[in-house]
């Protein structure tokens, strides 16, 4: 993985990018080659943008299918909030 992206996503976007450069640079396909090449260029950017990216320590660990169940140490009990403070309001005509 490079930049947290799995290798197959790099290969897929790389192949689309190379195909786009070939179509744009060599004029293969005539007048239709350049627009298709530009479209492939944007598709390669989109494929790389949609790829799953993980960073940090968790990127080295395999993903699990189901999350772990919370333990009692993970559960936080929140106390009920107290009464709201009073707001000193003034008459809006005094401004």
C-alpha atoms as one frame of an Amber mdcrd trajectory, in Angstrom:
protein
   0.000   0.000   0.000   1.182   3.466  -0.850  -0.607   6.458   0.680  -3.002
   4.012   2.317  -4.411   2.841  -1.025  -4.461  -0.854  -1.978  -2.309  -1.862
  -4.928  -5.183  -2.934  -7.194  -6.642   0.602  -7.108  -3.239   2.053  -8.083
  -3.014  -0.412 -10.982  -6.562   0.310 -12.175  -6.152   4.076 -12.101  -2.649
   3.793 -13.587  -3.833   1.736 -16.542  -6.663   4.175 -17.224  -4.233   7.092
 -16.964  -1.726   5.478 -19.358  -4.517   4.671 -21.829  -5.673   8.293 -21.643
  -2.164   9.608 -22.303  -1.736   7.239 -25.251  -5.038   8.307 -26.801  -4.310
  12.007 -26.300  -0.637  11.951 -27.231  -0.606   9.679 -30.278  -3.973  10.662
 -31.813  -4.947   6.994 -32.022  -8.615   6.774 -32.915  -8.733   9.921 -34.993
 -11.038  12.709 -33.912 -12.718  10.505 -31.312  -9.423   9.589 -29.609  -8.826
  12.934 -27.910 -12.264  13.269 -26.235 -12.166   9.626 -25.165  -8.649  10.165
 -23.815  -9.788  13.176 -21.799 -12.752  11.180 -20.511 -10.421   8.337 -19.491
  -8.211  10.873 -17.724 -11.129  12.042 -15.593 -12.247   8.445 -15.001  -8.763
   7.541 -13.742  -8.880  10.470 -11.311 -12.342   9.360 -10.180 -11.253   5.744
  -9.689  -8.345   6.841  -7.540 -10.596   9.220  -5.611 -13.094   6.434  -4.885
 -10.427   4.045  -3.658 -10.453   3.128   0.025  -7.634   4.879   1.851  -6.444
   4.031   5.344  -3.711   5.802   7.241  -1.806   5.220  10.459  -1.406   1.994
  12.389  -4.761   0.636  11.275  -3.567   0.586   7.649  -1.147  -2.225   8.465
  -3.804  -4.400  10.093  -6.320  -6.355   8.017  -9.888  -5.118   8.175 -12.406
  -7.143  10.137 -15.871  -7.937   8.874 -17.714  -7.147  12.110 -16.860  -4.562
  14.752 -15.949  -5.798  18.195 -18.561  -5.746  20.925 -18.061  -2.978  23.487
 -16.767  -3.943  26.901 -17.801  -2.310  30.173 -14.692  -0.136  30.016 -15.873
   1.270  26.657 -19.321   2.287  27.921 -19.513   5.863  29.192 -22.387   6.963
  31.387 -23.331  10.579  30.871 -25.007  12.449  33.717 -28.137  14.444  33.002
 -27.436  18.112  32.454 -28.464  20.593  35.122 -30.980  23.391  34.685 -30.358
  25.969  31.999 -28.885  29.260  33.149 -31.112  32.304  33.197 -30.490  34.895
  30.496 -30.717  38.561  31.423 -32.834  39.925  28.593 -33.261  43.584  27.821
 -35.910  45.421  25.948 -34.941  45.606  22.217 -36.074  49.257  22.076 -33.289
  50.224  24.503 -30.608  49.612  21.905
